[in-house]
Amino acid sequence: MQSFNSISKEYLAQRKQAGETCRLFNKSPSKGNLKRIKELFLKSGDGVIIESGFHCDYGNQIVLGDRTFININCTILDAPISEGAITIGDDCLIGPNVQLLAVSHATNPAERLNKENFAAQISIGNNVWIGAGVIVLAGVTIGDNAVVGAGSMVTKDVAANTVVAGSPAIKLKDI
């Protein structure tokens, strides 16, 4: 994990701009406002659909593959550094109220007083289905064709072609 200071003037301004873009989209999820959301991202593939209620912190390290669907109220806490990148592959289904959290804070109370954030990449493969209300934590990779059951807390990598569920998410079966 790499650290960064999220309350620096530069990062505050970037979050403010991304937040305003998200607010405009959520107020009026028109094609023009969707285009503005996608312009925040490092890359947005063809045929991407994002429903209203979308929020991201920065957007500049988010990569979305082709034909990915993001349902209502998705929160992506990304970081403005490459270690905080969030990559979602092609043909993914992201359920309502999903949280992808590439950013966290120090557990040591003295370190936390410095307001430093820590970021680690989240990588989601192709053709992944993430059910409603799932939370994916920093540093997690989810392999191709995996399914994450609704309400799960994903704290560790998920192998390709598996179904996981629970809090913390555990493997239920192979596909």
C-alpha positions in Angstrom: 0.0 0.0 0.0 1.2 3.5 -0.8 0.3 6.5 1.3 -1.0 9.9 0.2 -2.3 13.0 1.9 -6.0 13.3 0.9 -6.4 16.7 2.6 -3.7 18.4 0.5 -5.1 21.4 -1.5 -4.5 19.6 -4.8 -6.4 16.5 -3.7 -9.2 18.4 -2.1 -9.7 20.3 -5.4 -9.7 17.1 -7.4 -12.2 15.5 -5.1 -14.4 18.6 -5.3 -14.4 18.5 -9.1 -15.2 14.8 -9.2 -17.9 15.2 -6.6 -19.5 18.0 -8.6 -19.5 15.9 -11.8 -21.1 13.0 -9.8 -23.7 15.3 -8.3 -24.7 16.6 -11.8 -25.0 13.1 -13.1 -27.0 11.9 -10.1 -29.4 14.8 -10.4 -29.8 14.3 -14.1 -28.4 11.0 -15.5 -28.5 12.3 -19.0 -26.1 11.1 -21.8 -24.2 14.4 -21.5 -23.7 14.0 -17.7 -22.8 10.3 -18.2 -20.2 11.4 -20.8 -18.7 13.8 -18.1 -18.5 10.9 -15.6 -16.7 8.7 -18.1 -14.3 11.6 -18.9 -13.1 11.5 -15.2 -11.9 7.9 -15.7 -8.5 6.8 -17.0 -10.5 4.6 -19.5 -14.1 3.8 -20.1 -14.9 1.0 -22.6 -17.7 0.9 -25.1 -21.2 0.2 -24.0 -20.6 1.0 -20.4 -23.8 1.8 -18.4 -23.8 3.6 -15.1 -27.0 4.2 -13.2 -27.7 7.2 -10.9 -26.3 7.4 -7.4 -22.7 6.9 -8.6 -19.9 8.4 -6.6 -16.1 8.3 -6.9 -13.4 10.3 -5.1 -11.2 11.2 -8.0 -11.9 8.9 -11.0 -8.5 9.4 -12.7 -7.3 5.9 -11.9 -10.6 4.0 -12.7 -10.6 1.7 -15.8 -13.9 0.2 -17.0 -14.0 -2.5 -19.6 -16.5 -2.8 -22.5 -20.2 -3.5 -21.7 -19.8 -3.2 -18.0 -23.0 -2.4 -16.1 -22.9 -0.4 -12.8 -26.2 -0.4 -11.0 -27.6 2.3 -8.7 -25.7 3.8 -5.7 -22.2 2.5 -6.5 -19.4 4.1 -4.4 -15.8 3.9 -5.6 -13.2 5.2 -3.3 -10.3 5.5 -5.6 -7.0 7.3 -5.1 -5.3 9.8 -7.4 -2.2 7.5 -7.5 -1.7 4.4 -9.5 -1.6 2.2 -6.4 -5.2 3.3 -5.9 -6.4 2.2 -9.3 -9.6 0.3 -9.7 -9.9 -1.9 -12.8 -13.1 -3.5 -13.8 -13.0 -5.8 -16.8 -15.3 -6.4 -19.8 -18.9 -7.6 -19.4 -19.1 -7.1 -15.6 -22.3 -6.7 -13.6 -21.9 -4.5 -10.5 -25.0 -4.7 -8.3 -26.8 -1.9 -6.5 -25.1 -0.4 -3.4 -21.7 -1.9 -4.2 -18.6 -0.3 -2.6 -15.2 -0.6 -4.1 -12.8 0.8 -1.5 -9.2 1.1 -2.6 -8.4 3.6 0.1 -8.0 3.0 3.9 -6.4 4.6 6.9 -3.7 3.5 9.4 -4.8 1.3 12.3 -2.1 2.8 14.5 -3.8 5.8 16.3 -0.6 8.0 16.2 -0.2 7.4 12.4 -3.9 8.1 11.9 -3.5 11.6 13.4 -1.4 12.6 10.4 -4.5 12.0 8.2 -2.6 9.9 5.7 -4.5 7.5 3.5 -3.3 4.2 2.1 -4.2 2.9 -1.3 -4.0 -0.5 -2.9 -5.4 -1.6 -6.2 -8.6 -3.4 -6.8 -8.7 -5.5 -9.9 -11.9 -7.1 -11.2 -11.6 -9.6 -14.1 -13.9 -10.1 -17.1 -17.5 -11.4 -16.8 -17.6 -10.9 -13.0 -21.0 -10.5 -11.2 -20.8 -8.6 -7.9 -24.1 -8.8 -6.1 -26.0 -6.1 -4.3 -24.4 -4.5 -1.2 -21.0 -6.1 -1.7 -18.0 -4.3 -0.2 -14.6 -4.9 -1.8 -11.5 -3.8 0.2 -8.2 -2.4 -0.9 -5.7 -4.8 -2.5 -8.2 -7.4 -3.7 -8.2 -9.1 -7.0 -11.4 -10.9 -8.3 -10.7 -13.4 -11.1 -12.6 -13.8 -14.4 -16.1 -15.3 -14.3 -16.3 -15.1 -10.5 -19.6 -14.4 -8.6 -19.7 -12.5 -5.3 -22.9 -13.1 -3.4 -25.0 -10.2 -2.2 -24.0 -8.6 1.0 -20.5 -10.0 1.0 -17.4 -8.4 2.4 -14.4 -9.2 0.2 -11.2 -9.0 2.1 -9.0 -11.4 0.1 -8.5 -12.4 -3.5 -11.2 -14.3 -5.2 -10.1 -17.0 -7.7 -11.5 -17.1 -11.2 -14.5 -19.3 -11.9 -15.7 -19.4 -8.3 -18.6 -18.3 -6.2 -17.9 -16.6 -2.9 -20.2 -15.1 -0.3 -20.3 -14.0 3.4 -18.5 -11.7 5.7 -15.7 -12.2 5.1 -16.4 -13.8 1.8 -15.4 -17.4 1.5 -15.4 -19.8 -1.5 -18.7 -21.7 -1.8 -18.1 -23.6 -5.0 -16.3 -23.7 -8.4 -18.2 -22.7 -11.5 
